Amino acid sequence: MAGKSEWCFTSCMAYRKTPAELRRLDAVREHLVARATSVVAEVGWVQTSVTAVADSAGIAAGSVYQHFPSKAALAVEVFRRAAGREVEVLGEVLHGPGDPVGRLSRGVEVFARRALENRGLAYALLVAPAEPAVGAERLAFRRRYRALFAEVVREGTAAGLLPEQNGEVTAAALTGAVGEVLVDPLDPLGSPDQAATDVLVGELTAMALRCAGADPAA
């Protein structure tokens, strides 16, 4: 009996992965997210399949499910990583040096130029059809963008650089307008034109300043 009990205790112990195994799994997961991001940028959410991601990553499709329980879970991770980076960059600009109006202008310009430099991914993040889980993430990130814009608008109002207004309402209008203006230029089937991009970004930043009540020419 003692031998049987000892065998049961040993065999039933939870297996613990070694640090090397954990590092390897983390590396594979990161590689999968990177390759999935590239696939989404190229073909969109709907056309991105587990098989396509696995082929791009050079692994078997079944191996993807060792890291993500479903295509939706992988898509959500891709969205969170990519959109999170854009929110981070925008926050750095809006919280950076200079007066609030200047930071608002630079924030819109940086956001637009980054989107136009990576049109496929930006289109996927902003408007491309996607499963409900990604749609929910998209809504959550729009709120984060609005919060950043609202903060800088309130700063501008407090400093007397912008007229009295509801910062939340202005931020919501800005977030929606910037995204809507970029929809057609971000169409992955179009062809980029630097001169047209410069004109568009200039008009977009001017619109954002007018929306907040600032003088674009100032």
C-alpha positions in Angstrom: 0.0 0.0 0.0 2.8 2.4 0.9 4.3 1.9 -2.6 1.0 2.6 -4.3 0.4 5.7 -2.2 3.8 7.0 -3.0 3.2 6.4 -6.7 -0.1 8.3 -6.6 1.4 11.2 -4.8 4.2 11.5 -7.3 2.1 11.1 -10.4 -0.6 13.4 -9.3 1.7 16.3 -8.5 1.0 19.3 -10.8 3.7 19.5 -13.5 5.6 22.8 -13.3 7.1 24.2 -16.4 10.8 25.1 -16.1 11.9 28.7 -16.6 13.4 27.7 -20.0 10.1 26.2 -21.1 8.2 29.3 -20.0 10.5 31.6 -21.9 10.1 29.4 -25.0 6.3 29.5 -24.7 6.4 33.3 -24.2 8.6 33.7 -27.3 6.2 31.5 -29.4 3.2 33.5 -28.2 4.9 36.8 -29.0 5.8 35.5 -32.5 2.2 34.4 -33.0 0.9 37.9 -32.1 3.4 39.6 -34.4 2.6 37.3 -37.3 -1.2 37.6 -36.6 -0.8 41.4 -36.6 0.8 41.3 -40.0 -1.9 39.0 -41.4 -4.6 41.3 -40.1 -2.9 44.3 -41.6 -2.8 42.6 -44.9 -6.2 41.0 -45.2 -8.4 42.3 -42.3 -10.1 40.5 -39.4 -12.6 38.5 -41.4 -10.1 36.9 -43.8 -7.6 36.2 -41.0 -7.8 32.6 -40.0 -5.9 30.5 -37.5 -4.5 28.5 -40.4 -3.2 31.7 -42.1 -1.6 32.9 -38.9 0.0 29.4 -38.3 1.3 29.3 -41.8 2.8 32.8 -41.4 4.4 31.8 -38.1 5.7 28.5 -39.5 3.9 26.3 -37.1 1.0 23.8 -37.2 -2.5 25.3 -36.8 -3.1 23.1 -33.8 -0.2 24.7 -32.0 -1.9 28.1 -32.0 -4.6 26.7 -29.7 -1.9 26.0 -27.1 -1.6 29.7 -26.7 -5.0 31.1 -27.6 -8.3 29.2 -27.1 -9.9 30.6 -30.2 -9.4 32.9 -33.2 -11.4 35.6 -31.3 -9.0 35.4 -28.3 -6.0 35.9 -30.7 -7.8 38.7 -32.5 -8.5 40.5 -29.2 -4.8 40.2 -28.2 -3.7 41.6 -31.6 -6.1 44.5 -31.2 -5.1 45.3 -27.6 -1.4 45.3 -28.5 -1.7 47.5 -31.6 -4.3 49.9 -30.3 -2.6 50.1 -27.0 0.6 51.3 -28.7 -1.3 54.0 -30.5 -2.9 55.2 -27.3 0.5 55.2 -25.6 2.0 57.3 -28.4 -0.9 59.8 -28.4 -0.7 60.1 -24.7 3.0 60.9 -24.8 2.4 63.7 -27.3 -0.7 65.1 -25.5 1.2 65.0 -22.1 4.4 66.4 -23.6 5.9 69.9 -23.6 4.2 73.0 -24.9 0.8 74.6 -24.4 -2.4 72.5 -24.7 -3.4 73.9 -28.1 0.0 73.0 -29.6 -0.1 69.5 -28.0 -3.6 68.9 -29.4 -2.5 69.9 -32.9 0.6 67.6 -32.6 -1.4 64.8 -31.2 -3.9 64.8 -34.1 -1.0 65.1 -36.6 1.0 62.2 -35.1 -2.0 60.0 -34.9 -3.0 60.6 -38.5 0.5 60.2 -39.9 1.1 56.9 -38.0 -2.2 55.6 -39.3 -1.4 56.7 -42.9 2.0 55.1 -42.7 0.5 51.7 -41.8 -2.8 51.9 -43.5 -3.7 48.2 -43.4 -3.4 47.9 -39.7 -4.9 51.3 -39.0 -7.9 50.4 -41.2 -8.4 47.2 -39.2 -8.1 49.0 -35.9 -10.6 51.8 -36.8 -13.3 50.5 -39.1 -12.7 47.0 -40.7 -15.5 44.5 -40.0 -14.6 42.3 -37.1 -16.1 39.8 -34.7 -18.0 41.1 -31.7 -15.1 40.7 -29.3 -12.9 43.0 -31.3 -15.8 45.4 -31.7 -16.0 45.6 -27.9 -12.3 46.3 -27.7 -12.6 49.0 -30.3 -15.3 50.8 -28.3 -13.2 50.6 -25.1 -10.2 52.1 -26.9 -12.3 54.9 -28.4 -13.1 55.8 -24.8 -9.4 56.0 -24.0 -8.8 58.3 -27.0 -11.6 60.5 -25.8 -10.2 60.7 -22.3 -6.9 61.9 -23.6 -8.4 64.5 -25.8 -10.8 65.6 -23.1 -7.9 66.2 -20.7 -5.9 68.4 -23.1 -9.1 70.4 -24.0 -9.8 71.0 -20.3 -6.2 72.2 -19.9 -6.6 74.6 -22.8 -9.9 75.9 -21.4 -8.4 76.4 -17.9 -5.4 78.3 -19.4 -7.7 80.6 -21.3 -6.4 79.3 -24.7 -9.7 77.7 -25.6 -13.3 78.9 -25.0 -15.5 77.5 -22.2 -16.9 74.1 -23.3 -17.6 70.6 -22.2 -14.3 68.8 -22.7 -15.9 65.4 -22.9 -18.3 66.5 -25.7 -15.5 68.1 -27.7 -13.3 65.1 -27.2 -16.0 62.7 -28.4 -16.5 64.9 -31.5 -12.8 65.0 -32.2 -12.4 61.2 -31.8 -15.3 60.5 -34.2 -14.3 63.1 -36.7 -10.6 62.1 -36.9 -11.6 58.5 -37.4 -14.2 59.3 -40.0 -11.9 61.6 -42.0 -9.3 58.8 -42.2 -11.6 56.0 -43.3 -11.3 56.5 -47.1 -7.6 57.5 -47.1 -6.8 54.3 -45.1 -8.5 52.1 -47.7 -5.8 49.3 -48.2 -6.7 49.1 -51.9 -5.7 52.8 -52.4 -2.2 54.0 -53.2 -0.4 56.4 -50.9 0.6 59.9 -52.1 2.8 61.9 -49.9 1.6 65.3 -51.1 -2.0 64.3 -50.6 -1.1 62.9 -47.2 0.5 66.3 -46.2 -2.6 68.2 -47.3 -4.9 65.8 -45.5 -3.0 66.0 -42.3 -2.9 69.8 -42.4 -6.7 70.0 -43.0 -7.3 67.4 -40.3 -5.3 69.2 -37.6 -6.9 72.6 -38.6 -10.4 70.9 -38.2 -9.4 69.6 -34.8 -8.4 73.0 -33.6 -11.6 74.6 -35.0 -13.6 71.9 -33.2 -11.9 72.9 -29.9 -12.4 76.6 -30.6 -8.8 77.5 -31.4 -7.5 79.5 -34.3 -5.7 77.2 -36.7 -3.7 80.1 -38.0 -2.5 81.2 -34.6 
